[in-house]
Amino acid sequence: MTPSNMVPRLGEERTHSTMMAWRVHQFGSPEVMKFERVPRAEPGPGEVLVKVAAAGVGPWDGWIRSGKSALPQPLPLTLGSDLSGEIVAIGPGVSGLRVGDQVYGVTNPQFVGAYAEYALASAGMTSNKPTSLSHVEAASVPVVAVTAWQALFDHAQLKAGQTVVIHGAAGNVGSYAVQLADRAGLQTVATASTGDISTVRKLGANTVIDHRMQRFEEEVHNADAVIDLVGGETQDRSFQVLRRGGKLISAVSRPDQDLAKRYGVEAAFFLVDVTSQYLTKIARFIDAGKLRTNVGAVFPLADAREAHLMLERVRPQPKGKIVLDVGAR
């Protein structure tokens, strides 16, 4: 017997047992991406099957495609993690979600599977999507917004009145970090390029430093935390702006522990942990008008390779998040 929640919905009959997906059979440049017809999987324990309406495109997708992921990635794989869409089937042991729910979130801890017409997603990494957003907008949110939240409040453990320096404040994670810091009553010092200064100020930064014109370490002293979304030399120079006992939290690379000891601070790298609880909080913020999304470029699913050429800067990168509109042709 087939459980009632596994019965295909009207229009989802066996003719749809295959789907189109962007597959990688070997690691490499965007040219290795293949748009193929593959079997449509059924959800296992703790999983939901989502009819994907939109999928976000992020730098981690490029790292996975090129074989530079921090996580093991067995081949072949389907690219993509951020998604928004409708649940069409539910696996055993899933509670709180139903067939027909409009959800957003991440596919699984490996961050693969979303560049497809249907995707399996861990129920614990999805939540009801913000009602005020379209699917394209919602797919731009999960990884970057949760990264910003966890950097500020879980890892840096910042409280109202404290000072935080946010590097890369105009980027996809940075723009959420600035908004969340403002909502939490933090004093925010943001670094950005000349053309982004007014945008970052509007997001809620108290002070914006043009990193091309000023050396931030000459302008800032005794900060409680630095959120590093840039890495490299910027990360190394950031130790100078922290008070003793302050925290440098990076979402891009592991900080130098010798420098951390020299300056008497904590320094840590983290990988985002997207869960339903964080997604639910962020959806509430968005629906209350407390967080703004920023979609930069939208492609139909069939043009995902073009999106990856943007990731590689072969094509000009947009301001804002790249999203695949899976329903578009």
N, C-alpha and C positions, 0 to 999 in steps of 0.2 A: 504493500500500500504506500502511496505517496502522501506525505503529510500535507494538510490543506494549505499550509503557508508556502509549500514548494510548487503548488499547481501554477503553471504559467498563466499570466493574465491574458485577457482577450487581446489579440494582436501580437502575443509573444509566443505563438505556437512553435512547433518543431522546425518550421522554416527558418527560424532565427537561432538555430543551434550553432551557427558559426557567426563570426563577426570580423570586422576589419580592425587591425591593431598595428602599431609601429613596433617592430621587433628588431633586436640586435642579436646577431649570431656570432659576431666577433667585435672586440673593442676597437674604437678608432674615431675618426673624424665623423662629421654628420653624414658623409657618404655611406657609412656602414648601415644606416637606418633603412629598414625595408618595410613598406606598407603592405601587409599580408592578410590573407583570410585565415583565421585560426579558429579552433573549436571554442565555443563559449562554455566556460566552466560553471559548475553548480557550487553554491556556497557550502563550505564545510562547517564544523563546529565553531561558533563565535564569529562567523562571517556573514556579510550581506552581499547580494549581487546588486550593483548599481547600474542602471541605464545612464551612462555618462552624458550629461548635457554640456559640460565644459571641464577642461583640465588645465591646471596651471603649469607653467614652464619656469623652472628655476635653475640656478647654476649647478645644483646637485644633480640634476638630470644630465647635464653635460659631463660631470665627473663620472657618473655611472656609465654613460655611453662610451667614454674614453678609457674606462678601466681604472680610474683614479679614486673610486669610492672608498671611504673608510670602512665600509662593510663588505663582507664576501658577497659576490654577485654571480651566481652560477648562470651560465649561458645555455640556451638562448633565453632572453628576457624581453618583456614588454616595458618600454620606458614609461615614466610618469608616476607622480605620487599625489599631488593636490587634485581634488576633484569636487564637482558638485553635480547632483543629479537625483534620480528617483529610485528608491528601492523597489526591485521587481521580484526578489526572492530572499528568503531568510533561512540561514542554516540553524542547526540544533543549538540550543543553549543561549540564544540571543533574546534579551528582554529589553523593553523600553523603545524598541523600534518596530515598525510595521511596514508591510508592503504598501506602497503608495506614498510613504514619507518622502519629503524633499529634504535631502541631506547634503552636508558638505564635510570635508575632512581629508584624511590621508588614507592611502590604500593599505599599507602594512609597514612593519618596522624596516623592511628592505627598501622602501620608497620606490616600488616598481608596480606597473600594471595599469596606469590610468590613461595612457594615450590609446584609447580603444573605445569601441561603441558600448561595451559593457566591461565593468571591472569588479573583481572581488575586493572587498574592503573589510578590514577588521572592524567589528562593531564598536570596539572600545576606542577606535580612532576616528569615529564619525559622530556627527550630531545633527539635529535639525538645523537647516541653513537659516541665516538671518532672513526674516521675511521681507525686509526692506531692500534686499539685494536681488539682482538677476542672477542666474546661474553663472554667467561669465564673471560677474563681479565677485560672487561667492568663491569661485575657484581660485581667485587671486589671493585669498586671505590665509588659509590654514597654516602652512609652514612658517611664513614670514611673521605673521602676527603672534603665533605662539612662541616663536624664537625671541621676539622682542619682550613679551611678557615674562618668560622664564629668565632671561638675562637680567632684567631689572629687579624682579621680585623674589625669584627662587635662588638665584646664584649670587647676585649683588646684595640681596635682602635690604633694599633701600626703603626708607620711610619718609613721610612728609617732612619737608624742611631741609633734607639732605641735598648735597650737590652731586650731580652726575655729568660726566662728559660723554657725549655720544658721537663717535666717529662714523662718517658715512651716513649722516643724518638725512640726506635726501634720497637714500636708497630704499629698497623695498622693505627691509627690516627696520632701517633707521627711521623711516617716516612713522612707523607704528610705535617705535620706542619713544620718539619725541612726544607723540600724542598721549601715550600711556603715562609717561613721566609727568606731563603737564596735569593730567587728570588726577594723579596721585599727590600733587602738591610738591613735587621736587623742583629744585633749582636746576635748570638744564642749560648746559653749555654744549652747543652743537658745532661740529665742523662740517663745512660743505664747500663746494665750488662757487665761484662768483655768481654764476647764473642761477644758483639754487637758493641763495641767501634769503630772498623775500619769501619763497615758498616755505622754507624751514621755519622762518619766524612766524608765519601764519599757522603752522602746525602747533605752535605753542612754546618754542624754545625761548628762554629768557635772553640768552646771548648767542649770537652766531658768529663764528670765526671763519673767515675766508682762508682755507688752508694753503692756497697758492700765494697769498699776500702776507700772511702772518704766521709766526711760529707759535702754535697754541701753547707750548710749554712756557713761553714767556708771558702769556696772558692769564694762565690759570694756575692756582696754587691751592693745596689742601683740599682737593676734591675727595669726596667719600668713595666714589667709584668711577671707573671708566668702562664703557661698553664699546668694545673694539669690533667693528664690522669691516675693517680695512686690512689689518695685519701688517707685516713687513716692518719698515722703518717707523711707521706711525705707531705701531704697537710698542716698539722699543722705547720711543721717546715719551710714551704715555706714562711710564713709571714716575717721571719727574713731576707730574701734576697731582699725584696722590698724597694724601696725608699718611702718616705712619699708621698701619692697621687698615688702610683702605684696600679696595679690591679692584683688580683688573680682570674683567670677564670678556673672553673672546669667543665669538661664534665662527671664526675663520681659521685660527691656527693656535698651536700650543705656545703659551708665553714662556720666555726665558726664566727658569726658576732661580738662576744665579742672580739675575737682576732683581727679581722679587725679594730675595733675601737681602740684597744690598740696600734696597729702599724700605725694607720692613713692611712689605705688603703681601697680600694674597694674590695669586694670579692663576687663572684656570681657563681651560678650553672646555666647551660642552657641545654635545650633540642634542638637538631639540628632541623632546619627547611629547609628541602630539597625542592628546587624549580627549575623550568626549567632554571631560570636565572643563578643560581649558577652552575648547571650542564653544561650549555653552556660554561661558563667561564672556567670551569675545563677541558672540552673536548678540548677547544682551547689550553690550556696549555699543555695537553698531546700530542696533534697532532703536537705541535711546539717543542716537545722534552724537555719541561721544567719540566715535572713531570714523575716519573717512578712508575709503579704499581708493586705490589709484591704478586703474588698468591702462597700460601703455600701448599695447599692440594686440590685435586679435586676428587669429588665422583660423581657417577651417581645419579640421583634423587632417585632411589630406596634405596640408602644407606644413606639417610639423618640422620637416627638415629645414624650411626657411626660418622657423623660430630658433632652431639650433645654430644656424648661421649667424643669427643675432647674438646668441650666447657667446659664440666664438669671436664676435666683433668683425666677422667677415662682412656683415651687413650692419648699418648703424643701429646702436642699441636705443630703444625708446626710454623715455622717462616713465617709470611705472612698470607694472607686471605684465609679462607676456602670457596670453591665455589662448588656448585652443577651443574654439566654439564647435563642439562635436556635432551639433545639429545643423550647422551651416554646410552649404555645398559650394 
